[in-house]
Amino acid sequence: MRSIALTDQPTWGAPGHDMVRALIDDALKSLDRDRHAARTYLGQAHRIIDRELDVALAAPETAPPRAKGARLSGWRVRRLAEFIEANIERTIQVGELASVIRISTSQLGRCFNFTFGLTPSDYIMRQRLERARHMMLSSDEGLAQIAYACGLCDQAHLTRAFRKHYGCPPAAWRRDHRGERRAVQASWPAAEAVA
């Protein structure tokens, strides 16, 4: 049986969880043999827990550490998404994105990467590819027309980007997802009019 002196000062490293576990384990082991020792162990564990709770309750609540102002606010994220969606068929400059949400281009780069985990150009490319996927499912347009409608310069550009992101060329993806295509066309009858 371990001998533990009852003191006001803890004898463990912060936060003391291992010590509390050891005390409770020892109390359980000695409960049948020596009730006084078990009480002693439980009393020490109780004091440790009380001290930790007092410290935790006295400490001011803090948010998880992050760079101040590094994350884009909700209204800025919405404005960017709306702007990109409305202008996806053309080249979008980083300066335009920054002016839409009224920050500098360098601040946009930092905040955008922190918020989305992507650079603005990578995010725009993903949006272009998502639109291309939707158009391949919802219309019978050729890949060249879909590439232009998504802001890509030609079918080869679409094919390279699509293969890099999804691991297969767009024609093969379209062929493999024919069943989904019928479901999309049936659920969105106006999709062909939009496309």
C-alpha positions in Angstrom: 0.0 0.0 0.0 1.3 3.4 -0.9 1.8 6.0 1.9 0.5 9.4 1.0 0.8 12.3 3.4 -2.2 14.6 3.6 -1.0 18.0 2.8 -2.5 21.2 1.5 0.0 21.4 -1.3 -0.3 18.8 -4.1 2.7 16.6 -4.9 1.9 16.0 -8.5 2.4 17.8 -11.8 -0.5 19.8 -13.3 -3.3 19.0 -13.8 -3.1 16.1 -11.3 -5.5 13.8 -13.0 -3.0 10.8 -12.8 -2.6 11.4 -9.0 -6.4 11.5 -8.5 -6.8 8.3 -10.5 -4.0 6.6 -8.4 -5.6 7.7 -5.1 -9.0 6.4 -6.1 -7.4 3.1 -7.3 -5.6 2.7 -4.0 -8.8 3.6 -2.1 -10.7 0.9 -4.0 -8.0 -1.7 -3.4 -7.8 -1.0 0.4 -11.5 -0.5 1.0 -12.0 -4.1 2.3 -8.7 -4.3 4.2 -8.3 -0.9 5.7 -11.2 1.5 5.6 -9.2 4.3 7.3 -6.6 4.2 4.5 -9.3 4.2 1.9 -10.9 7.3 3.5 -7.5 9.0 3.6 -7.0 8.3 -0.1 -10.4 9.5 -1.0 -10.0 12.7 1.1 -6.7 13.5 -0.7 -8.4 13.0 -4.1 -11.3 15.2 -3.0 -8.9 18.0 -2.0 -7.1 17.8 -5.3 -10.3 18.0 -7.3 -11.5 20.9 -5.2 -8.3 22.8 -5.7 -8.4 22.2 -9.5 -12.1 23.3 -9.6 -11.3 26.5 -7.6 -8.5 27.3 -10.0 -10.6 26.6 -13.0 -13.5 28.7 -11.8 -11.3 31.6 -10.8 -9.5 31.8 -14.1 -11.2 34.0 -16.7 -12.7 32.2 -19.6 -10.5 32.4 -22.7 -11.3 31.6 -26.3 -9.1 29.1 -28.0 -5.9 30.9 -29.1 -6.0 32.2 -32.7 -4.6 35.2 -34.5 -6.7 38.3 -33.9 -8.9 39.1 -36.9 -7.5 36.1 -38.9 -10.9 34.5 -39.6 -13.3 36.2 -42.1 -16.6 37.2 -40.5 -19.9 35.6 -41.6 -21.0 38.6 -43.7 -17.7 38.6 -45.5 -17.8 34.9 -46.3 -21.4 35.3 -47.6 -20.4 38.3 -49.8 -17.4 36.4 -51.2 -19.5 33.3 -52.0 -22.2 35.4 -53.7 -19.6 37.4 -55.7 -17.8 34.3 -56.8 -21.0 32.5 -57.7 -22.2 35.5 -59.7 -18.9 36.0 -61.6 -17.7 32.4 -61.9 -17.8 32.4 -65.7 -15.1 35.1 -65.9 -11.6 35.7 -64.5 -11.8 36.9 -60.9 -8.9 38.9 -59.5 -7.9 38.7 -55.9 -8.1 42.5 -55.8 -11.8 42.3 -56.7 -12.4 39.9 -53.9 -10.6 42.2 -51.4 -12.6 45.2 -52.5 -15.9 43.4 -52.3 -15.3 42.8 -48.5 -13.4 46.0 -48.0 -10.0 44.7 -46.9 -6.5 44.7 -48.4 -5.3 41.9 -50.7 -2.6 40.8 -48.3 -5.2 40.7 -45.5 -7.5 38.7 -47.7 -4.8 36.2 -48.5 -4.1 35.6 -44.8 -7.8 35.6 -43.7 -9.0 33.5 -46.6 -6.4 30.8 -46.0 -7.2 30.7 -42.3 -11.0 30.6 -42.9 -11.1 28.1 -45.8 -7.8 26.3 -45.6 -7.3 27.3 -49.3 -5.9 30.2 -51.3 -8.5 32.3 -53.0 -7.5 30.9 -56.4 -7.8 27.3 -55.2 -11.2 28.1 -53.7 -12.4 29.6 -56.9 -11.1 26.6 -58.9 -13.0 24.3 -56.6 -16.2 26.3 -57.1 -15.6 26.2 -60.9 -15.2 22.4 -60.8 -18.3 22.0 -58.6 -20.3 24.0 -61.1 -18.9 21.9 -63.9 -20.0 18.7 -62.1 -23.5 20.1 -61.6 -23.7 21.1 -65.3 -22.4 17.7 -66.4 -25.2 16.1 -64.4 -28.0 18.6 -65.3 -27.4 19.3 -69.0 -26.3 17.7 -72.3 -23.9 20.5 -73.2 -20.5 19.5 -74.4 -17.4 19.8 -72.1 -16.1 22.8 -74.0 -19.3 24.8 -73.4 -19.3 23.7 -69.8 -15.6 24.8 -69.4 -16.5 28.3 -70.8 -19.5 28.6 -68.6 -17.4 27.8 -65.6 -14.7 30.4 -66.4 -12.1 28.0 -67.7 -10.3 28.9 -70.9 -11.0 25.6 -72.8 -11.9 21.9 -72.5 -8.3 20.9 -71.9 -8.1 23.3 -68.9 -11.2 21.7 -67.5 -9.9 18.2 -68.1 -6.5 19.0 -66.4 -8.1 20.6 -63.4 -10.9 18.0 -63.1 -8.4 15.1 -63.3 -6.1 16.8 -60.7 -9.0 17.3 -58.3 -11.2 14.2 -58.8 -8.7 11.7 -60.2 -10.4 11.1 -63.5 -11.2 13.1 -66.7 -14.6 14.8 -66.8 -15.9 12.7 -69.7 -15.3 9.5 -67.6 -16.8 11.0 -64.5 -19.9 12.1 -66.5 -20.2 8.6 -68.0 -19.9 6.9 -64.5 -22.5 9.2 -63.0 -25.3 8.8 -65.6 -27.7 7.5 -62.9 -27.2 10.6 -60.8 -27.7 12.7 -63.9 -31.2 11.4 -64.5 -32.0 12.0 -60.9 -30.8 15.6 -61.1 -32.7 16.3 -64.3 -35.9 14.8 -62.8 -35.6 16.8 -59.6 -34.6 20.1 -61.3 -36.6 20.6 -64.4 -35.6 24.2 -64.7 -31.9 23.3 -64.7 -31.8 22.9 -68.5 -33.3 26.4 -68.9 -30.7 27.9 -66.6 -27.8 26.1 -68.3 
